[in-house]
C-alpha cells in the first residue's frame, strides 16, 4: 500500500489516480477543509490527516509500505512561520509517523528543482548551492529535504528525493489555468520578450518518475525531473495560443522595470496588506527573467527515467482540459 500526502492538490491527486490506474493499492491524505473537486469518485481511497497532527498521520499510514510526500506550501508569498510549519515541521511529522508505523520502508519526497537556485544552464543535483536561496518556498523545501533524509537514514528507511521543475498539465488550477486563461481572453506579460528559458515537466512525466522511484532498488538519491527539453517563455506562450486558435497577445516589459515594480509592490504589501498576495511578486518576475534550467540526466541514468518530450501534445491536452472546464 502506498500513501500519498496532499492528495487534494494538483500533483498529489494526479499521483493517486495514476498509481491506482496502474494497479497499485494507494491511499491519499486530505484535510477536512480540503477542496476535493479533483478527487470525485475516489472517496474510498482517501484518509483524513493533518501534517501538524502525528496521530492522524500514523493512522493514515497504517498498513502502508511506502509514502509519496506531495503536500507542501507551494506559494510565492506568505509568512516564514507558515512555510516552515508545513515544509519543514510537517515533513518531520510525516517521517516520524512513518518510523512509528514500523511498516513504511520507503519515502519518495517531492521537492523542487528551484532549491538549486537559478540563472545557470543544465544545473544538476550535485551542484553546491552557493548562495542563499531568495524565496521562502525554496529555502523551506531544501530544509525539508535535509530533515527527511537525516531522519530516514537514521532509522533505516530508504528515501528518494525528486526535484521536479515547472510542473504543468490538466487539473493545474494555478499557473497552467491562469496562463491559458489570460492568453485566451487578455494578454500575457513577457519580460525581455520572453527570451528566458526553462525546463518544464508535464504531470504524466512526473508520475512516471514517481513510479520508478517506488520500484527502484536505489536506497537514496536526489533527482531532477524535467521533460528533458528546453523552451523559452515566448515559445511556450506561442504554443498555448496556437492550440487555443488565437493570436498571441502579449506586452513586453524590460526586466529592470518589472523588478523595480515587483520590489515596490512587495514592500508595500508586506507593510499594509501582509495577508494578501500582490498581483506581481519578485519570484514571478525572476522566474520570467532568469533561466530556470535543470538537467535530468541523473534520473535517466539511475532510475531509468524516459520522459515523453512531446511538448506540443502536452500543451494540447492541457488546453483541451481548460476548454472543457470553460464549457461546463
VOGU-3710 file (C-alpha; in Angstrom, 3 decimals, decimal comma):
1> xxxxxxxxxx> 0,000/0,000/0,000  1,284/3,465/-0,934  0,174/6,620/0,870  0,199/9,942/-0,997  0,141/13,065/1,142  -1,557/16,189/-0,165  -3,926/14,189/-2,374  -6,288/17,112/-2,925  -3,558/19,134/-4,660  -2,599/19,122/-8,320
11> xxxxxxxxxx> 0,383/16,775/-8,029  -0,983/14,623/-5,198  -4,339/13,948/-6,880  -2,642/13,087/-10,159  -0,225/10,696/-8,444  -3,065/8,949/-6,608  -5,088/8,424/-9,776  -2,015/7,355/-11,759  -0,959/4,724/-9,229  -4,475/3,306/-8,940
21> xxxxxxxxxx> -4,805/3,133/-12,733  -1,642/1,027/-12,803  -2,811/-1,482/-10,249  -1,244/-0,045/-7,119  -3,080/-0,115/-3,826  -2,953/3,554/-2,966  -4,457/5,980/-0,480  -4,301/9,745/-0,261  -4,400/12,094/2,703  -6,716/15,088/2,727
31> xxxxxxxxxx> -7,841/17,513/5,393  -11,466/18,054/6,385  -11,208/21,529/4,832  -9,674/20,284/1,547  -11,235/21,043/-1,832  -11,959/17,578/-3,229  -13,090/18,528/-6,733  -10,078/16,730/-8,260  -10,990/13,521/-6,404  -14,590/12,818/-7,396
41> xxxxxxxxxx> -15,165/9,073/-7,367  -12,094/8,359/-5,236  -13,688/8,674/-1,773  -12,752/5,137/-0,726  -9,090/5,923/-1,375  -8,959/8,905/0,981  -7,865/9,180/4,583  -8,154/12,321/6,670  -4,896/13,515/8,196  -3,203/16,761/9,148
51> xxxxxxxxxx> 0,542/17,297/8,828  0,567/19,012/12,212  -1,035/16,009/13,944  1,236/12,970/14,326  -1,585/10,663/15,406  -3,705/11,312/12,317  -0,657/10,719/10,122  0,111/7,422/11,853  -3,487/6,302/11,409  -3,377/7,244/7,726
61> xxxxxxxxxx> -0,143/5,288/7,196  -1,391/2,150/8,904  -0,596/-0,836/6,691  1,427/1,196/4,165  4,881/0,235/2,936  5,723/3,485/1,136  4,870/7,178/1,316  4,916/9,692/-1,536  5,095/13,068/0,149  3,485/15,694/-2,115
71> xxxxxxxxxx> 1,885/18,016/0,448  3,577/21,407/0,620  3,028/25,103/0,933  3,931/25,972/-2,658  3,201/29,677/-2,872  5,388/32,643/-3,769  4,050/34,811/-0,959  3,458/34,370/2,754  4,895/34,325/6,238  8,020/32,396/7,168
81> xxxxxxxxxx> 6,306/30,545/10,017  3,582/29,278/7,682  6,103/27,874/5,193  8,209/26,398/7,997  5,210/24,727/9,669  4,317/22,766/6,528  7,532/22,360/4,536  9,846/21,552/7,459  7,932/20,648/10,610  5,278/18,903/8,539
91> xxxxxxxxxx> 7,941/16,820/6,810  9,398/15,896/10,188  5,948/14,726/11,298  5,488/12,686/8,117  8,778/10,840/8,555  8,277/10,357/12,300  4,866/8,851/11,597  6,459/6,552/9,001  9,051/5,491/11,577  6,391/4,754/14,182
101> xxxxxxxxxx> 4,354/2,545/11,837  7,275/0,072/11,523  5,879/-0,886/8,086  6,938/2,045/5,882  10,217/1,151/4,153  10,467/3,932/1,576  9,689/7,643/1,328  9,565/9,471/-2,002  9,878/13,156/-1,202  8,611/15,586/-3,855
111> xxxxxxxxxx> 10,801/18,664/-3,620  11,515/21,305/-6,280  14,367/21,899/-8,709  14,358/25,520/-7,545  16,371/24,565/-4,457  19,415/24,526/-6,747  18,869/28,205/-7,483  18,562/29,674/-10,960  20,375/31,630/-13,626  22,585/28,835/-14,962
121> xxxxxxxxxx> 22,013/26,152/-17,562  21,941/22,391/-17,037  22,015/22,683/-13,272  22,499/19,270/-11,675  21,651/17,797/-8,288  25,235/17,672/-7,052  25,856/21,362/-7,620  26,746/23,253/-4,477  24,072/25,731/-3,513  26,494/28,605/-3,461
131> xxxxxxxxxx> 24,177/31,416/-2,499  21,380/31,998/-0,096  18,085/30,993/-1,644  15,886/34,037/-2,114  12,441/32,578/-1,609  10,773/31,021/1,413  9,357/28,177/-0,628  12,758/27,109/-1,960  14,500/27,591/1,388  11,975/25,554/3,353
141> xxxxxxxxxx> 11,762/22,810/0,718  15,533/22,410/0,893  15,406/22,259/4,675  12,584/19,732/4,356  14,793/17,588/2,099  17,582/17,615/4,655  15,228/16,857/7,527  13,648/13,908/5,731  16,998/12,481/4,619  18,503/12,696/8,099
151> xxxxxxxxxx> 15,553/11,012/9,816  15,131/8,309/7,174  18,791/7,352/7,102  18,964/7,269/10,885  16,008/4,871/11,016  16,756/2,617/8,063  14,094/3,960/5,709  15,022/4,419/2,042  14,418/7,938/0,766  14,445/9,215/-2,791
161> xxxxxxxxxx> 14,107/12,958/-3,396  12,567/14,056/-6,685  13,034/17,661/-7,743  10,538/18,467/-10,494  10,952/21,678/-12,436  7,910/23,711/-13,572  5,043/21,183/-13,342  2,000/21,753/-15,528  -0,901/19,909/-17,063  -4,657/19,267/-16,759
171> xxxxxxxxxx> -6,144/19,952/-13,317  -3,479/22,545/-12,534  -5,657/25,400/-11,357  -2,679/27,606/-10,590  -0,273/28,702/-13,284  -1,462/26,417/-16,113  -5,062/27,630/-15,853  -4,095/31,252/-15,242  -1,697/31,332/-18,177  -4,100/29,733/-20,644
181> xxxxxxxxxx> -6,999/31,883/-19,477  -5,088/35,138/-19,847  -3,760/34,193/-23,273  -7,316/33,249/-24,309  -9,001/36,429/-23,099  -6,441/39,135/-22,415  -2,678/39,381/-22,735  0,314/37,700/-21,160  3,185/39,821/-19,805  6,573/38,852/-21,207
191> xxxxxxxxxx> 9,801/40,158/-19,764  12,685/40,852/-22,141  10,500/39,498/-24,956  10,228/36,116/-23,216  13,804/35,111/-24,000  14,478/33,362/-20,670  14,425/29,580/-20,924  13,179/26,877/-18,582  12,758/23,106/-18,397  9,081/22,251/-17,824
201> xxxxxxxxxx> 7,784/18,883/-16,666  4,405/17,580/-17,748  2,470/15,957/-14,916  2,445/12,493/-16,534  6,248/12,521/-16,741  6,437/13,325/-13,042  4,046/10,450/-12,334  6,309/8,134/-14,321  9,312/9,274/-12,267  7,440/8,605/-9,006
211> xxxxxxxxxx> 6,624/5,041/-10,065  10,267/4,480/-10,981  11,325/5,831/-7,580  8,916/3,460/-5,819  10,225/0,493/-7,802  13,898/1,417/-7,652  16,341/-0,634/-5,633  18,378/2,537/-5,117  18,216/3,274/-1,383  18,579/7,015/-1,751
221> xxxxxxxxxx> 19,440/9,913/-4,009  18,279/13,250/-5,371  16,979/13,502/-8,920  15,891/16,443/-11,070  12,752/15,670/-13,068  12,052/17,569/-16,290  10,665/16,823/-19,751  14,288/16,850/-20,974  13,528/19,773/-23,266  14,353/23,466/-23,283
231> xxxxxxxxxx> 11,794/26,120/-24,147  11,633/29,900/-23,859  8,674/31,674/-22,313  7,827/33,173/-25,699  7,833/29,729/-27,335  5,694/28,276/-24,550  3,140/31,091/-24,875  3,101/30,747/-28,672  2,264/27,057/-28,353  -0,610/27,771/-25,964
241> xxxxxxxxxx> -2,026/30,430/-28,284  -1,694/28,082/-31,259  -3,711/25,323/-29,553  -6,299/27,874/-28,443  -6,556/29,059/-32,029  -5,877/32,688/-31,130  -3,022/35,080/-31,904  -0,645/35,595/-29,009  -1,417/38,914/-27,394  1,384/39,956/-25,085
251> xxxxxxxxxx> 3,007/43,013/-23,578  6,743/43,262/-23,241  8,419/44,733/-20,165  12,139/45,351/-19,580  13,425/43,295/-16,657  14,678/46,306/-14,706  11,234/47,932/-14,785  9,495/44,704/-13,743  11,971/44,112/-10,901  11,540/47,630/-9,527
261> xxxxxxxxxx> 7,742/47,429/-9,709  7,663/43,994/-8,051  10,001/45,132/-5,270  7,965/48,265/-4,546  4,631/46,440/-4,606  6,016/43,667/-2,418  7,355/46,135/0,151  4,031/47,976/0,254  2,092/44,738/0,612  4,239/43,468/3,496
271> xxxxxxxxxx> 3,601/46,652/5,449  -0,037/47,395/4,717  -1,612/44,118/3,472  0,653/41,277/4,655  -2,035/38,597/4,344  -2,927/39,403/0,748  -0,558/38,299/-2,040  0,250/41,045/-4,557  -0,665/40,691/-8,211  3,024/40,716/-9,114
281> xxxxxxxxxx> 5,766/39,187/-6,965  9,540/39,267/-7,172  9,542/35,485/-7,695  7,279/35,708/-10,726  9,453/38,392/-12,272  12,684/36,481/-11,691  11,004/33,300/-12,964  10,421/35,091/-16,259  13,741/36,943/-16,329  16,308/34,301/-15,393
291> xxxxxxxxxx> 16,928/30,835/-16,801  15,458/28,047/-14,649  17,218/25,261/-16,496  17,874/21,836/-14,953  19,369/18,562/-16,176  17,535/15,253/-15,626  20,431/13,057/-16,810  20,935/11,606/-13,325  17,318/10,367/-13,212  17,671/8,914/-16,711
301> xxxxxxxxxx> 20,835/7,056/-15,789  19,948/5,872/-12,278  16,158/5,474/-12,321  15,649/4,587/-15,980  13,580/7,737/-16,457  12,444/8,191/-20,066  10,324/11,335/-20,303  7,934/11,960/-23,145  9,323/15,208/-24,576  6,432/15,992/-26,936
311> xxxxxxxxxx> 5,617/19,421/-25,535  3,028/20,122/-28,240  0,919/17,125/-27,209  1,266/18,104/-23,538  0,103/21,659/-24,138  -2,682/20,409/-26,417  -4,015/18,156/-23,622  -3,780/20,970/-21,091  -5,593/23,424/-23,349  -8,262/20,784/-24,078
321> xxxxxxxx> -8,851/20,409/-20,326  -9,143/24,184/-19,996  -11,704/24,398/-22,800  -13,790/21,608/-21,254  -13,766/23,443/-17,918  -14,843/26,660/-19,611  -17,757/24,904/-21,328  -19,157/23,499/-18,080
//
